[in-house]
Amino acid sequence: MAKKTVEAALKVEKLKVEITKLKETKKNIDQKNKQLKKLKKKETKTKKSKVEKIEKKKTKKKKVTQLTERKTKEAKEKEKQKAKEAKEKEKQKAKEAREKEKQKAKEAREKEKQKAKEAREKAKEAKEKAERTLEEELQEQLSPEEIEGFQIEKVNMEKLTNKVCVILAEKETTGMIQSELWKKLKLSSRDGSRLALKLERMGTITREKILEKGRWTYKLIIKKTPISTESIENAPCLTCPVEQKCTLEGEVSPRTCEWIEDWVTIEIKKPKTAQ
């Protein structure tokens, strides 16, 4: 019985030792596991750190690449813009040069046009000067009062005017070259021209500018024929006692007047040479 108890006690002690050993083993294992866990965690952390570093490097590289690409792109765009601006500038310069040439050509044309105009005006002026008559010069020099009041010394102007009218009346509407008239009247060109201006101003004649033998002159045409009293010299109306009562539809009327009838009959019977 005692032997059994001892054996049992030994077994218990042995178990205790085994248990203690197991505990220590377990403790060692736990410690090792803990160390392994720490090491694993450290490795994981290190690995993670390395990965992060790699990722950072990649990101940085990517950023640098992107930045480089962006800068390159910007540089290209800048160069493109510069080239475009230079092209536009050249285009503008070419346009301005064309406009300048165009303006120069226009100015040259205008200048030539102006020269041609001036030449035409000079030619016209020269022509007008060549065509100017003495009368036109006198019209510029004399006032209307001087023209209307023209007098020739020691000459009866009324008789001279009537003589001019008689001569021109003979020519009727065909008129007469003024130089021929002045020659006939023995007048100088200046006096004759002033007389013609006066008669025109009075409404007695009209002047028609014509080219005669390569020279400009005037043809004078009668406008108002001088009135002759010869045809009514013996008319009964001039001494009629009832002339004041005479009307076309009245009791005394030229339609029924015997005196007028007798006067007309006598005038008709007169010879033509006497008329």
Protein Blocks (a to p, Z undefined) as FASTA:
>chain_A
ZZmmmmmmmmmmmmmmmmmmmmmmmmmmmmmmmmmmmmmmmmmmmmmmmmmmmmmmmmmm
mmmmmmmmmmmmmmmmmmmmmmmmmmmmmmmmmmmmmmmmmmmmmmmmmmmmmmmmmmmm
mmmmmmmmmmpcfklmmmmmpcfklmmmgccehiafklmmmmmmmmmmmnmmnopafklm
mmmnopafklmmmmmmmmmmnomaccddddeehiacdddddfbdcddfklmmmgmklmoc
klmmpcfklmbdfklmmklmmmmmmmmmpcfklZZ
